[in-house]
Amino acid sequence: MADKNSPHTPVEALRLGAMDYIIKPFREAEVLAAVERCMTHIRLQRERNFLSARLKATNQQLRAR
């Protein structure tokens, strides 16, 4: 969350690993959109990790053959 009078705070937060930010005054649609973006990012990251592990296991099986 950021105050619209502090433009550097969101940039610093993103550099430190924040996925998104919202500015006061908060609007329901903006909050929901930010949460959905973060949830989508996490879901895609989990899927990517799962597929990467699956690919690694498949490659190991192929090497063993």
N, C-alpha and C positions, 0 to 999 in steps of 0.2 A: 504494500500500500504506500502511496506517495502523496504528498501535498503538492498541489500544482505550482506552488511558489518555490519548490526545490527541484529544479530540473536535473541536477546531477545525481540525486539519490537513485532513481531508476537505473541509470547507466551503471552506477557502482554495483547495485544489486544484481543486475544481469551479468556483470563481469565476475561476480562472486558465485554465480551458479543459479540464480533465480530463473525460473522458466518464463515468468510473465510478471506484470505489475498492473495495478489499477490506481487511478487518481481520484482523490476526493473531489467533489461529493460522489459517493458510490452509487451507481445505478445497478439495479437488479440484473439487467441484460448484460452489462459489462462484467459483473462478477461471475455470472453463469458462464459466459463465453470464456473468461480466463480459466475457470475451473475445468471446463470441457477441454480446452487446449492442453492443459497440464495432464489431465487424465488420458487424453489421446497420446500425448508424448510418452507417458509411462507405459501405456498398453503397447505401443509400437516398439519401445525399447525392450520390453519383456518378450514380445514375439521375435524380435531380432536375436536376442540372447538364446531363446529356445531353438530357433532355426540354426544358429551358429553351432550350438552344442550337438544338434542332430547331424549337421553336416560333418562335424569333426568325428563323430562316432561312425558315420557311414564311410568316411575316408579311411579310418582305421580298419574297418571290416574289409574294405577293398584291398588295402595293403596286405592284410593277413591272407587273403586268397591268393 
